[in-house]
Amino acid sequence: MRTRAVSRLGCAALVALLAAGAAGCGGGGGDAKKSEGDARPVKLAPLPKVDPAAVKGLVGRWDGAGKDYFQFKADGTGVWKKEGQTLWSGLAIPDGRSRFRFSWQGGDPKGSNYWGATVSEDGRKMTFSGTGQTYTRTSGGKAAKGAAPDGEPTTPKGH
């Protein structure tokens, strides 16, 4: 019982840390004295239309060591989940050949932002910029066999 409570606290702390940091992605460094420009909300561009060919290397499920995972579909939409809770959902926006930035609060942050990921050249590992953690592809894309484009198994369980 105690272990589960600690686990949930750890997850909540991670979400709070990432949310607090992401809210400040347009601001300055860690100065105690904030400038007026840091108080303004970050302007987000409208979400672009994502070409399925541009996100093909990201499609599928990516499992992390912390029992969390990312899941991306061919249209670029994705989720980050842990213990049944959605930590992030939105759009993966191509930002180079193997780099993707993640939408934030329904918009495109456009600039440098640590809500993103880089896929390894062999397509088997993904590094999430928000935590520096590496995730392993478990379905979809090059490394999976027998998976549909959305990363779901193509045969029902038990067959």
C-alpha positions in Angstrom: 0.0 0.0 0.0 2.7 2.5 1.0 4.7 1.8 -2.2 1.8 2.7 -4.4 1.3 6.0 -2.5 4.9 6.9 -3.0 4.7 6.0 -6.7 1.6 8.2 -7.2 3.4 11.1 -5.4 6.4 10.6 -7.6 4.2 10.8 -10.7 2.4 13.9 -9.4 5.7 15.5 -8.6 7.0 14.8 -12.1 3.8 16.2 -13.7 4.0 19.3 -11.5 7.7 19.8 -12.3 7.2 19.4 -16.1 4.1 21.6 -16.1 5.8 24.4 -14.2 8.9 24.2 -16.4 6.9 24.1 -19.6 4.9 27.2 -18.6 8.1 29.1 -18.4 9.7 27.8 -21.7 9.6 31.3 -23.1 11.1 33.1 -20.1 14.6 33.7 -19.0 17.0 31.7 -16.8 16.7 31.0 -13.1 17.1 34.7 -11.9 15.4 35.6 -8.7 14.4 38.9 -10.2 12.1 38.5 -13.2 11.8 41.0 -16.0 8.5 42.3 -17.3 8.9 40.2 -20.4 9.0 37.0 -18.4 5.5 37.7 -16.9 3.9 37.7 -20.3 2.3 34.4 -21.5 4.1 32.5 -24.2 2.5 33.1 -27.6 1.7 29.9 -29.4 1.3 29.5 -33.1 -1.7 27.6 -34.5 -1.1 23.9 -34.9 0.2 22.9 -38.3 -1.2 20.1 -40.5 1.2 17.2 -40.0 2.2 15.1 -43.0 2.0 11.4 -42.0 5.2 10.7 -43.9 7.0 13.3 -41.6 6.0 11.5 -38.4 6.3 7.9 -39.7 9.4 7.3 -37.5 7.5 8.3 -34.4 4.4 6.2 -34.9 3.8 3.5 -32.3 4.3 2.9 -28.6 7.4 3.8 -26.7 7.9 2.4 -23.2 10.0 4.0 -20.5 11.8 2.5 -17.5 9.4 4.3 -15.2 6.4 2.3 -16.5 5.3 5.3 -18.5 4.8 5.4 -22.2 4.2 7.5 -25.3 1.9 6.5 -28.0 1.7 8.2 -31.4 -0.6 7.8 -34.4 0.1 8.4 -38.1 -1.6 11.8 -38.0 0.9 13.0 -35.4 -1.4 12.9 -32.4 0.0 11.4 -29.2 -0.3 10.8 -25.5 2.1 10.3 -22.6 0.7 8.0 -19.9 1.6 6.6 -16.6 -0.6 4.4 -14.3 -3.7 5.2 -16.4 -3.2 8.9 -16.1 -2.6 11.1 -19.2 0.4 13.3 -18.5 0.3 15.0 -21.9 -1.7 14.7 -25.1 -1.4 16.7 -28.3 0.4 16.8 -31.6 4.0 15.9 -32.4 5.3 18.5 -34.9 8.2 17.5 -37.1 11.3 19.7 -36.4 13.9 18.1 -38.6 14.5 14.5 -39.8 14.3 12.8 -36.4 13.3 15.6 -34.0 9.8 16.5 -33.0 8.4 19.3 -30.8 5.2 18.7 -28.9 2.2 21.0 -28.9 1.4 22.8 -25.7 -1.9 24.1 -24.5 -3.4 23.5 -28.0 -0.8 25.5 -29.9 2.6 25.2 -31.5 5.4 26.6 -29.3 7.6 27.0 -32.5 10.8 28.0 -30.6 13.1 25.9 -28.6 11.1 23.9 -26.2 11.9 20.8 -24.2 8.5 19.3 -24.8 9.7 17.2 -27.7 11.6 14.0 -28.6 14.4 12.8 -30.8 14.3 9.4 -32.4 17.5 7.4 -32.8 18.8 6.7 -36.3 17.9 3.0 -36.1 14.3 4.0 -35.0 14.4 1.9 -31.8 15.0 4.5 -29.2 13.4 7.9 -28.5 14.7 10.5 -26.0 12.2 12.7 -24.4 13.6 16.2 -24.0 11.4 17.0 -21.0 13.2 14.5 -18.7 16.1 13.3 -20.8 14.7 9.7 -20.4 15.1 7.2 -23.2 12.1 5.2 -24.4 12.1 1.9 -26.4 9.8 1.3 -29.3 7.5 -1.6 -28.5 5.0 -1.3 -31.4 4.6 0.5 -34.7 7.3 1.7 -37.0 10.4 -0.2 -38.1 11.0 -2.2 -34.9 7.6 -3.8 -34.6 6.0 -6.7 -36.5 2.3 -7.4 -36.6 1.2 -3.9 -35.5 -1.2 -1.6 -37.2 -0.2 2.1 -38.0 -1.6 3.3 -34.7 0.6 0.8 -32.8 -2.3 -1.5 -31.8 -1.9 -5.3 -32.4 -3.5 -6.4 -35.6 -4.9 -9.6 -34.1 -7.3 -9.7 -31.1 -5.9 -11.1 -27.8 -6.1 -14.8 -27.5 -5.8 -15.5 -31.2 
